[in-house]
Every structure is written in structure tokens, then in C-alpha cells.
Amino acid sequence: MLTSANYKPPKIITLENGLRIISEEIPGALSCTLSIWINVGSIDEEVSNNGVSHFIEHIIFKGTKTRTALEIAEQSENVGANLNAFTDREHTCYHTRILSEHVLVALELFLDMLFNSRMQDNDFDLEKQVILEEIKMYEDTPEDLVQDLLYEVVWKGHPLGKPITGTIESITNLKKKSVFNFLSDLYTPDNMIISLAGKYDLAAIIQKTEKLTSNINNKNKKKDAPPLIITPDIFIKDKDIEQTHLSFATKGVSVYDEERYTLAVIDIAMGGGMSSRLFQEVREKRGLAYVISSYYHTNKLGGLFGVYAGTTAKESSHVIELILKELNAVKKDGLKPDELERAKMQLKTSLFLELESTMVRASRNALYDLYYKRFLTPDEINSSVQLITNERIIKLANVIFNSKYYTLTAVGPRNEMPKKFSLG
């Protein structure tokens, strides 16, 4: 197992323009994960430009001042690379896994895309249509829709509550000038991290990055997000489908909270596997759902703990009652000794097995730097998990499992659901 005895912390190289390179060379690796993280997401958007972060992630692949979209695809695939990207609420990431001898090719392509996007009118309009179809797809996928509605309700009026893809209205009305302004304000070297894990020539990476970005010195204009306040409510979306999809949520913790691993243990014990309480009580004993699972979301401002379930409309209220019953049981007695140890072992195993992935290591290193400005060692993580006690479980449960935070969204046939849901 990886321990602090054989763990070497990543190196950080900061260029003159503020761009940071995080390097974790892994002995024996044949490939490299190259990821470029921009400290921007839907948290940085307003109602009028909601979805712009995700739109930029798409349009950047449509060509630069020196390369067409086809040339980007051909040049990356010539060396076996699949360039990819994703946008979340706080970050945007461009990434690929590639053989070590071709890392510089992918690096040059990414930097060209990030700093030299041409955004032609035809591409701009076509990509808007693509994203509008993506939004419609999510709206036709009830398990995705119910979750987007949950964020919108529980964080009403806050940027974190906005859908990452944007809305039909915001994307339809998105202007090229608005996109360029957002790009120039936030896609700046001092708002970026290049994070690598695997095998590569670090000196060559630094040299190539300096060559391609040394003349780019603009500073980011990132604004602080407003405080995050939970707005508990119940929202039901009437939809003519067979199942009713439920998403229940309550207060969670932020990425800075010392109890974030405690919440992870609660999550595993409540709905993280086949032995979890909700899986046993709702599915195995009563057959009320095919899928029921818990989840937690952490960010720099706060977080959520929640439960998703798909059930029949007439049993939806019963499922909510069972969820609340289990939350109250944890508040009162916490977890049984075997439950606690099993959940801790599951958490520890998942955290350490993930380290065999260069993508996970590159991502963790970038996020550690973005959030903590330091790297958490394997021993530190292991110690944090081992120190979780039932007393801490009960204490945290009594803070977050409170009806003043309870929020529910449901998607399904409204006329078959109970007239009223009770979350008290």
C-alpha cells in the first residue's frame, strides 16, 4: 500500500505569468495523464450567461487560429490521444491519457485551444444547437432532471444552483461577445493548473509551456461567490412516466470541514452498497425500489447529503418515510460497530485503489492545490478515516439531519403521488 514512507509529494512549478505546473512522476508508468484545470465553473456565472463555462468547454474543440477542428482531432489521434473535457460547478478540466513520448503533442494542442480559440459564427451557432439538444436530453432523463431540480431548489438564487449546461433560454440568448469576455476574464494563466501524473519529461513540459504562454500575462477577474444558504422546499415535476424519481437532500459539509470523511462514512453506511441501511430496508426487505442510493456533494462554500430513489408514485411517500426513519436512527444511535468498521474500510479502500489511476492522481493533486494549497499524504488520509468514531457520527448527524434543511424534488406522474409529502 502507498504510505508516506514511499510517497513523494508532487512538485509545483510556478511560471512568471502565474500558471502552475503540478508534477507527479510515477516510477514504472508507461503513460501520462495530462490535465489542465481552470478555476472556473457555473459558480462564476450569472443568470444571463448561465451555461457559458460548459459552452466554452465545447466550443474550444471547434478550432483555433492555426488549426481546424479536424486538424485537432487528426493530430491528437495520430499519437493515440483522446482529448476530452468536463465542466462542473467550480472547475473546468481538459484532459487526456497518452503514451509518455507524445505528451508534448497533447500539451501543445490543449494550449493552442485554450489561448487561441477562433469561435467562428457558424461553429458558435452549431454548438448552441448541440447544447440545446443536450439540455433536452437531460430533461428527458428523469434521474438527471430530478437532481438538477434539487440543486436549483435547495440553492435557490445561488450560482451553484444553476444547471451546468445552462437553460434553453440562457443558451439561446448567449452572445459571442459575452463568451469572449468570460474567456478573457477567467481563462488566464494565473487561473490555471497543468497537472501531470505518470511518465514524462518534466523539463520539456516546462520549456514547451513557457514557450507557448510566456506572452500571455493577463490576470483573472474572478469574483467571490455569495454565501451559500439552503432554501428547504418540496418541488414536484409532473411527468408522464412509469416511475417516480425522488431526490432528497439536507445540509452537508464543505471541502474544508474536518468532518468531511465522517460524512463519507455516513454516506457509505446509509446508501453506499448492498449492505447499506437504505438498500436493505427499501429494496431488499420491501421491494419498493430497484435503485436507492445516498450521495454527498462538497464544495468550497458548503455541501449536501442526499438520497436518490426510483419507485412507484403511490409508494413515494412510504420511501421518504423510510429515509427519514433511518436518518433519525443515526441521529439517535449512530452506526453499529460492524457498520462503522465496514464503512471505514470501504472508504479507505476506494480512496487508495483510486491511486492506481493516473487520472485520479492528476485530478486529486490539482484539487488539493486549488482547495488547500497543499497535498494530503496517504498517511494523513488514512489517519483521518481511522479517527472517525461513533460519537463523531452522532454529533455530525445531529447537525445535518435537521428538518429545517430538508428538501425534496420528485419527477413523475403527479396525480398518482400523495397529495402532500411530509419531511418533518
C-alpha positions as CSV (number, residue, x, y, z in Angstrom):
1,M,0.0,0.0,0.0
2,L,1.1,3.5,-0.7
3,T,2.3,5.2,2.5
4,S,4.2,8.3,3.4
5,A,7.3,6.2,3.6
6,N,7.2,5.6,-0.2
7,Y,5.2,8.6,-1.2
8,K,6.9,11.6,-2.8
9,P,4.8,14.7,-2.8
10,P,4.2,16.3,-6.2
11,K,6.4,19.2,-7.4
12,I,4.9,22.6,-8.1
13,I,6.5,24.9,-10.7
14,T,5.0,28.4,-11.0
15,L,5.8,30.3,-14.2
16,E,6.2,34.0,-14.3
17,N,2.7,34.6,-15.6
18,G,1.2,32.6,-12.7
19,L,0.5,29.4,-14.4
20,R,1.2,26.4,-12.1
21,I,2.5,23.0,-13.2
22,I,2.0,20.2,-10.8
23,S,4.2,17.2,-11.5
24,E,3.9,13.6,-10.0
25,E,6.2,11.3,-11.8
26,I,5.3,7.6,-11.2
27,P,8.1,5.0,-11.5
28,G,7.2,2.2,-13.8
29,A,4.5,4.1,-15.6
30,L,4.4,3.9,-19.4
31,S,1.8,6.6,-20.0
32,C,0.9,10.0,-18.6
33,T,-2.3,11.8,-17.7
34,L,-2.1,15.4,-18.7
35,S,-4.9,17.6,-17.3
36,I,-5.4,21.3,-17.4
37,W,-7.6,22.7,-14.8
38,I,-9.3,26.1,-15.0
39,N,-10.6,27.5,-11.7
40,V,-14.0,28.4,-13.3
41,G,-17.4,26.8,-13.4
42,S,-21.1,27.5,-13.2
43,I,-20.4,29.2,-9.8
44,D,-18.9,32.1,-11.7
45,E,-21.9,32.6,-13.9
46,E,-24.9,34.9,-13.8
47,V,-28.5,34.2,-14.9
48,S,-27.9,35.9,-18.2
49,N,-24.8,33.8,-19.2
50,N,-25.7,30.6,-17.3
51,G,-24.0,27.7,-19.1
52,V,-21.2,29.7,-20.6
53,S,-18.5,27.7,-18.8
54,H,-19.8,24.5,-20.3
55,F,-20.3,26.2,-23.7
56,I,-16.7,27.2,-23.7
57,E,-15.6,23.7,-22.9
58,H,-17.4,22.6,-26.1
59,I,-16.5,25.4,-28.5
60,I,-12.8,25.3,-27.7
61,F,-12.6,22.0,-29.6
62,K,-14.0,23.7,-32.8
63,G,-10.7,25.1,-33.9
64,T,-8.0,27.7,-33.3
65,K,-6.3,30.4,-35.3
66,T,-3.9,27.8,-36.6
67,R,-5.8,24.5,-36.5
68,T,-9.3,23.4,-37.7
69,A,-11.4,21.1,-35.5
70,L,-10.5,18.3,-37.9
71,E,-6.8,19.0,-37.6
72,I,-7.0,19.0,-33.8
73,A,-8.7,15.6,-34.0
74,E,-6.3,14.2,-36.5
75,Q,-3.1,15.4,-34.7
76,S,-4.3,14.0,-31.4
77,E,-5.4,10.7,-32.8
78,N,-2.2,10.4,-34.8
79,V,-0.5,9.8,-31.4
80,G,-3.3,7.8,-29.9
81,A,-4.7,10.5,-27.7
82,N,-8.4,11.1,-27.0
83,L,-8.7,14.8,-25.9
84,N,-11.6,15.2,-23.5
85,A,-13.1,17.7,-21.1
86,F,-15.7,18.3,-18.4
87,T,-17.3,21.2,-16.6
88,D,-18.5,21.1,-13.0
89,R,-19.8,23.7,-10.6
90,E,-16.4,25.0,-9.6
91,H,-13.9,23.9,-12.3
92,T,-13.4,23.1,-15.9
93,C,-10.9,20.4,-16.8
94,Y,-9.3,19.4,-20.2
95,H,-7.5,16.0,-20.0
96,T,-6.1,13.1,-21.9
97,R,-4.1,9.9,-21.1
98,I,-1.3,9.4,-23.6
99,L,2.0,7.5,-24.1
100,S,4.8,9.3,-22.5
101,E,6.7,10.0,-25.7
102,H,3.7,12.0,-27.1
103,V,2.8,14.2,-24.1
104,L,4.2,17.4,-25.7
105,V,1.9,16.9,-28.7
106,A,-1.2,16.9,-26.5
107,L,0.1,19.8,-24.4
108,E,0.6,22.0,-27.5
109,L,-2.9,21.1,-28.8
110,F,-4.5,22.0,-25.4
111,L,-2.7,25.2,-25.0
112,D,-3.5,26.3,-28.6
113,M,-7.2,25.5,-27.9
114,L,-7.2,27.4,-24.6
115,F,-5.5,30.5,-25.7
116,N,-6.2,30.8,-29.5
117,S,-9.9,29.8,-29.9
118,R,-11.3,31.4,-33.1
119,M,-15.0,30.8,-32.4
120,Q,-16.4,31.3,-35.9
121,D,-20.0,32.3,-36.3
122,N,-21.1,29.0,-37.9
123,D,-19.4,27.0,-35.2
124,F,-20.9,29.2,-32.5
125,D,-24.4,28.7,-33.7
126,L,-24.0,25.0,-34.4
127,E,-22.6,24.4,-30.9
128,K,-25.5,26.3,-29.4
129,Q,-27.8,23.8,-31.1
130,V,-25.8,20.8,-29.9
131,I,-26.0,22.1,-26.3
132,L,-29.7,22.8,-26.6
133,E,-30.2,19.2,-27.6
134,E,-28.1,18.1,-24.6
135,I,-30.3,20.1,-22.3
136,K,-33.4,18.4,-23.8
137,M,-31.8,15.0,-23.4
138,Y,-31.3,15.7,-19.6
139,E,-34.9,16.9,-19.4
140,D,-35.9,13.6,-20.9
141,T,-33.8,11.6,-18.4
142,P,-35.7,11.8,-15.1
143,E,-32.9,10.6,-12.9
144,D,-30.8,13.5,-14.2
145,L,-33.6,16.0,-14.2
146,V,-34.6,15.3,-10.6
147,Q,-31.0,16.0,-9.5
148,D,-30.7,19.3,-11.4
149,L,-34.1,20.4,-9.9
150,L,-32.8,19.5,-6.5
151,Y,-29.8,21.8,-6.8
152,E,-31.9,24.5,-8.2
153,V,-34.4,24.3,-5.3
154,V,-32.0,23.8,-2.4
155,W,-29.6,26.5,-3.5
156,K,-32.3,28.8,-5.0
157,G,-30.9,32.0,-6.4
158,H,-27.3,31.0,-5.9
159,P,-24.9,30.4,-8.8
160,L,-24.3,26.8,-7.5
161,G,-28.0,26.1,-8.0
162,K,-27.8,26.8,-11.7
163,P,-27.6,23.9,-14.2
164,I,-24.1,23.4,-15.5
165,T,-25.4,23.1,-19.1
166,G,-27.4,26.3,-18.8
167,T,-31.1,26.6,-19.7
168,I,-32.9,26.7,-23.0
169,E,-33.3,30.5,-22.6
170,S,-29.8,31.3,-21.5
171,I,-28.1,29.3,-24.3
172,T,-30.5,30.5,-26.9
173,N,-29.7,34.1,-26.0
174,L,-25.9,33.6,-25.4
175,K,-23.8,36.1,-27.4
176,K,-20.4,35.6,-28.8
177,K,-19.1,38.8,-27.1
178,S,-20.3,37.5,-23.7
179,V,-18.4,34.3,-24.3
180,F,-15.2,36.0,-25.3
181,N,-15.4,38.3,-22.3
182,F,-15.8,35.4,-20.0
183,L,-12.9,33.6,-21.7
184,S,-10.6,36.6,-21.4
185,D,-11.6,37.3,-17.8
186,L,-11.1,33.7,-16.5
187,Y,-9.1,31.6,-18.9
188,T,-5.9,33.3,-17.7
189,P,-2.5,31.6,-16.8
190,D,-2.9,32.6,-13.1
191,N,-6.2,30.8,-13.0
192,M,-4.9,27.6,-14.5
193,I,-3.1,24.5,-13.3
194,I,-1.4,21.9,-15.6
195,S,-1.4,18.7,-13.6
196,L,0.5,15.6,-14.8
197,A,0.9,12.1,-13.4
198,G,2.8,9.2,-14.9
199,K,5.9,9.2,-17.1
200,Y,7.1,12.3,-19.0
201,D,10.0,14.7,-19.3
202,L,9.2,17.5,-16.8
203,A,11.9,19.8,-18.2
204,A,10.5,19.5,-21.7
205,I,7.0,20.2,-20.3
206,I,8.1,23.4,-18.6
207,Q,10.1,24.5,-21.6
208,K,7.1,23.9,-24.0
209,T,4.6,25.6,-21.7
210,E,6.9,28.7,-21.2
211,K,7.3,28.9,-25.0
212,L,3.6,28.8,-25.7
213,T,2.4,31.0,-22.9
214,S,5.2,33.5,-22.0
215,N,3.5,36.3,-23.8
216,I,0.2,35.8,-22.0
217,N,0.2,37.7,-18.8
218,N,-3.4,38.9,-18.3
219,K,-4.8,38.4,-14.7
220,N,-8.0,36.7,-13.9
221,K,-11.1,38.7,-12.8
222,K,-12.7,36.0,-10.7
223,K,-15.3,37.3,-8.2
224,D,-16.1,35.8,-4.9
225,A,-19.4,33.9,-4.8
226,P,-22.1,34.9,-2.3
227,P,-22.6,32.8,0.8
228,L,-24.4,29.6,0.3
229,I,-27.8,29.3,2.0
230,I,-30.0,26.2,2.0
231,T,-33.6,27.0,1.0
232,P,-35.6,24.0,2.0
233,D,-38.7,23.2,-0.1
234,I,-40.6,20.5,-1.9
235,F,-40.9,20.7,-5.7
236,I,-42.7,18.2,-7.9
237,K,-42.3,18.0,-11.7
238,D,-45.3,16.3,-13.3
239,K,-44.1,13.9,-16.0
240,D,-46.0,11.0,-17.7
241,I,-43.5,8.2,-16.9
242,E,-43.7,4.8,-15.2
243,Q,-41.5,5.5,-12.2
244,T,-41.4,8.4,-9.8
245,H,-37.8,9.7,-9.2
246,L,-37.0,11.2,-5.8
247,S,-34.1,13.2,-4.7
248,F,-34.0,14.2,-1.0
249,A,-31.3,16.4,0.4
250,T,-30.1,18.1,3.6
251,K,-27.2,20.2,4.7
252,G,-23.7,18.7,4.2
253,V,-20.2,20.0,4.8
254,S,-17.6,21.9,2.8
255,V,-14.3,20.6,1.5
256,Y,-12.6,22.4,4.4
257,D,-14.7,20.8,7.1
258,E,-12.8,18.3,9.3
259,E,-15.9,16.1,9.3
260,R,-15.9,15.5,5.5
261,Y,-14.6,12.0,5.9
262,T,-17.2,11.4,8.7
263,L,-19.9,12.4,6.2
264,A,-18.4,10.0,3.6
265,V,-18.7,7.1,6.2
266,I,-22.3,8.0,6.9
267,D,-22.9,8.1,3.2
268,I,-21.5,4.6,2.7
269,A,-23.4,3.1,5.6
270,M,-26.7,4.7,4.6
271,G,-26.7,4.0,0.9
272,G,-23.3,3.2,-0.5
273,G,-23.7,-0.5,-1.2
274,M,-25.7,-3.7,-1.0
275,S,-25.3,-4.0,2.8
276,S,-26.3,-0.3,3.4
277,R,-29.3,0.5,5.5
278,L,-31.4,2.1,2.8
279,F,-30.7,-0.7,0.3
280,Q,-31.7,-3.3,2.8
281,E,-34.7,-1.5,4.2
282,V,-36.2,-0.1,1.0
283,R,-35.2,-2.6,-1.7
284,E,-34.3,-5.9,-0.1
285,K,-36.9,-6.1,2.7
286,R,-39.8,-4.2,1.0
287,G,-39.1,-4.2,-2.8
288,L,-40.1,-0.6,-3.0
289,A,-37.2,0.5,-5.3
290,Y,-34.8,-1.0,-7.8
291,V,-32.3,1.8,-7.3
292,I,-31.8,3.6,-4.0
293,S,-28.5,5.2,-3.0
294,S,-27.2,8.1,-1.0
295,Y,-24.7,10.7,-2.1
296,Y,-22.9,13.7,-0.8
297,H,-21.6,16.8,-2.5
298,T,-18.9,19.1,-1.1
299,N,-17.7,22.4,-2.4
300,K,-15.8,25.4,-1.0
301,L,-18.9,27.0,0.3
302,G,-20.8,24.1,1.8
303,G,-22.3,20.9,0.7
304,L,-25.2,18.4,0.7
305,F,-26.1,14.9,1.8
306,G,-28.8,13.3,-0.1
307,V,-30.7,10.2,-1.2
308,Y,-31.9,9.2,-4.7
309,A,-34.6,6.6,-5.3
310,G,-36.8,5.4,-8.1
311,T,-40.1,4.0,-7.1
312,T,-43.8,3.9,-7.9
313,A,-45.7,7.1,-7.5
314,K,-48.1,5.5,-4.9
315,E,-45.1,4.3,-2.8
316,S,-43.1,7.6,-3.0
317,S,-44.3,8.8,0.4
318,H,-43.5,5.5,2.0
319,V,-40.0,5.6,0.7
320,I,-39.5,9.1,2.1
321,E,-40.8,7.9,5.5
322,L,-38.2,5.1,5.5
323,I,-35.4,7.5,4.6
324,L,-36.3,9.8,7.4
325,K,-36.6,6.9,9.8
326,E,-33.0,5.8,9.0
327,L,-31.7,9.4,9.4
328,N,-33.3,9.7,12.8
329,A,-31.9,6.3,13.8
330,V,-28.4,7.6,13.0
331,K,-29.0,10.8,14.9
332,K,-30.0,8.7,18.0
333,D,-27.6,5.8,18.0
334,G,-25.1,6.4,15.2
335,L,-23.8,3.2,13.5
336,K,-23.3,-0.3,14.9
337,P,-19.7,-1.2,15.4
338,D,-19.6,-3.6,12.5
339,E,-21.3,-1.0,10.2
340,L,-18.8,1.7,11.2
341,E,-15.8,-0.5,10.6
342,R,-17.2,-1.8,7.3
343,A,-17.9,1.7,6.0
344,K,-14.4,2.9,7.1
345,M,-12.8,0.0,5.3
346,Q,-14.9,0.7,2.1
347,L,-13.9,4.4,2.2
348,K,-10.2,3.6,2.8
349,T,-10.2,1.0,0.0
350,S,-11.8,3.3,-2.5
351,L,-9.5,6.2,-1.7
352,F,-6.4,4.1,-2.0
353,L,-7.4,1.9,-5.0
354,E,-8.1,5.1,-6.9
355,L,-4.4,6.0,-6.6
356,E,-3.7,3.3,-9.2
357,S,-5.2,5.6,-11.8
358,T,-3.0,8.4,-13.1
359,M,-6.2,10.4,-13.9
360,V,-7.2,10.3,-10.3
361,R,-3.8,11.3,-9.1
362,A,-3.5,14.2,-11.5
363,S,-7.0,15.3,-10.5
364,R,-6.5,15.0,-6.8
365,N,-3.3,16.9,-7.0
366,A,-4.9,19.8,-8.8
367,L,-7.9,19.9,-6.5
368,Y,-5.7,19.7,-3.4
369,D,-3.8,22.7,-4.7
370,L,-7.0,24.6,-5.6
371,Y,-8.7,24.0,-2.3
372,Y,-5.9,23.5,0.3
373,K,-2.7,24.8,-1.3
374,R,-1.0,21.7,-0.1
375,F,-1.1,17.9,-0.8
376,L,-2.7,15.4,1.6
377,T,-0.4,12.4,2.2
378,P,-1.7,8.8,2.2
379,D,-0.9,8.5,5.9
380,E,-2.8,11.7,6.6
381,I,-5.9,10.4,4.7
382,N,-5.7,7.0,6.4
383,S,-5.4,8.6,9.9
384,S,-8.4,10.9,9.2
385,V,-10.5,7.8,8.3
386,Q,-9.3,5.7,11.3
387,L,-10.1,8.5,13.8
388,I,-13.8,8.5,12.9
389,T,-15.8,7.4,15.9
390,N,-19.4,6.7,16.5
391,E,-19.5,9.8,18.7
392,R,-18.5,11.9,15.8
393,I,-21.1,10.2,13.6
394,I,-23.8,11.1,16.0
395,K,-22.6,14.6,16.5
396,L,-22.5,15.3,12.8
397,A,-25.8,13.6,12.2
398,N,-27.5,15.8,14.7
399,V,-26.2,18.9,12.9
400,I,-27.1,18.0,9.4
401,F,-30.2,15.7,9.8
402,N,-32.5,18.5,10.7
403,S,-35.9,19.1,9.1
404,K,-35.1,22.8,8.7
405,Y,-32.7,21.8,5.9
406,Y,-34.8,19.0,4.3
407,T,-35.5,19.4,0.6
408,L,-37.3,17.1,-1.8
409,T,-37.7,17.1,-5.6
410,A,-39.8,14.5,-7.4
411,V,-40.3,13.7,-11.1
412,G,-43.2,11.5,-12.1
413,P,-47.0,11.3,-12.6
414,R,-48.3,13.9,-10.1
415,N,-51.8,12.6,-10.0
416,E,-50.6,9.2,-8.7
417,M,-48.4,10.7,-5.9
418,P,-49.7,11.6,-2.4
419,K,-51.3,15.0,-2.2
420,K,-48.7,16.0,0.3
421,F,-45.2,14.9,1.3
422,S,-44.1,15.2,4.9
423,L,-40.5,15.9,5.7
424,G,-40.9,16.7,9.4
